[in-house]
Amino acid sequence: MNLSEFDYQLDNSQIARYPRSGRTDSRLLVARTGSDQFSDRQFHQLPALLSPGDLVVVNNTRVLPARIFAAKPTGGKVEIMLERILETSGALVQLRSSKPIRENQELLVDGRVLIAKKSQQEFFVVQTADGDPITTLFEQSGHMPLPPYVNRDAEEQDEDRYQTVYAEHPGAVAAPTAGLHFDDALIDTITEMGVDWTSITLHVGAGTFKPIHSENILDHHMHQEWLEVNAGTCQKIIDTRRSGSRVIAVGTTVVRALESAALSGELKPFSGDTDLFIIPGFRFRIVDALITNFHLPRSTLLVLVSAFAGRSHVLSAYRHAINQGYRFYSYGDAMFLEKQP
């Protein structure tokens, strides 16, 4: 399976560098399975695509201000980019500086001390010297880690808009972007019409931006991300499927979490790491429909979406979106996809 099969051309002018004025002002491309006739809507029209009894599943991770500027005791500047939280006082990070960082190097952040304990390939394990929660350090001293293709520094509005309105558990370094289109009023409308709502937690890592380098995508090693699917969510999904209603995932992270929890053939509560790489031919056991943003060409996320709805169907939808002037990527517009038979 060749990487070139998951490619498309996009003009830079269609990359969304800022969010729209309102969360639900985004456009929504509806791509029904079995047809290349697409429907162009606004995201606030999502309730028209839902039915009483459906279950909407969201990712309630909270994005940490994951970019920190530190200094060596000698004054040398160091940029710290969080990959993932490992424990209360420790994290896996990327370190950038003019000179290599040595093991057990002290790094100063706003009067507090971090210690670069050991390297793991391109990453370092860092730990707070006083054992205090490392999430607190990022919350107090970090900057919002906008994706590189946004091509600008984070601004004040990003602290709110690069976060879902239902974000709860801190630990992500990138937003589950399909959820950025929901506001409280839309959620109320959806629940009032008899659509149920539940959540999982998957802390999106910086690896979500890692490109596939191997031409044969089967040679790609997927990054790990921590997730939790609790018993309550499992039961809601089981009840929904028994009733014949649909499980609708908001974002690829929800798909990855739910399908990871069901790899044994049966959905069970799960807490831990996943390196699941979903490619065409994967058997989806849980998710029936997917709300998702438009993804980078030649990326693991585009491969996942292609596995879910069919590669040719998805790429045809992308061509339609490009021709109709949709906005792409994290702050861009959204799609509503059904699982291919």
Secondary structure as GFF3:
##gff-version 3
##sequence-region A 1 341
A	DSSP	three_ten_helix	3	6	.	.	.	ID=ss1
A	DSSP	three_ten_helix	12	14	.	.	.	ID=ss2
A	DSSP	three_ten_helix	23	25	.	.	.	ID=ss3
A	DSSP	beta_strand	27	31	.	.	.	ID=ss4
A	DSSP	beta_strand	39	42	.	.	.	ID=ss5
A	DSSP	three_ten_helix	43	49	.	.	.	ID=ss6
A	DSSP	beta_strand	55	59	.	.	.	ID=ss7
A	DSSP	beta_strand	61	63	.	.	.	ID=ss8
A	DSSP	beta_strand	67	71	.	.	.	ID=ss9
A	DSSP	beta_strand	77	85	.	.	.	ID=ss10
A	DSSP	beta_strand	90	97	.	.	.	ID=ss11
A	DSSP	beta_strand	105	109	.	.	.	ID=ss12
A	DSSP	beta_strand	112	120	.	.	.	ID=ss13
A	DSSP	beta_strand	123	128	.	.	.	ID=ss14
A	DSSP	alpha_helix	134	141	.	.	.	ID=ss15
A	DSSP	three_ten_helix	148	150	.	.	.	ID=ss16
A	DSSP	alpha_helix	158	161	.	.	.	ID=ss17
A	DSSP	beta_strand	169	172	.	.	.	ID=ss18
A	DSSP	three_ten_helix	177	181	.	.	.	ID=ss19
A	DSSP	alpha_helix	184	192	.	.	.	ID=ss20
A	DSSP	beta_strand	196	202	.	.	.	ID=ss21
A	DSSP	three_ten_helix	206	209	.	.	.	ID=ss22
A	DSSP	three_ten_helix	217	219	.	.	.	ID=ss23
A	DSSP	beta_strand	225	229	.	.	.	ID=ss24
A	DSSP	alpha_helix	231	243	.	.	.	ID=ss25
A	DSSP	beta_strand	247	250	.	.	.	ID=ss26
A	DSSP	alpha_helix	252	261	.	.	.	ID=ss27
A	DSSP	beta_strand	270	274	.	.	.	ID=ss28
A	DSSP	beta_strand	289	293	.	.	.	ID=ss29
A	DSSP	alpha_helix	300	309	.	.	.	ID=ss30
A	DSSP	alpha_helix	311	323	.	.	.	ID=ss31
A	DSSP	beta_strand	334	338	.	.	.	ID=ss32
###
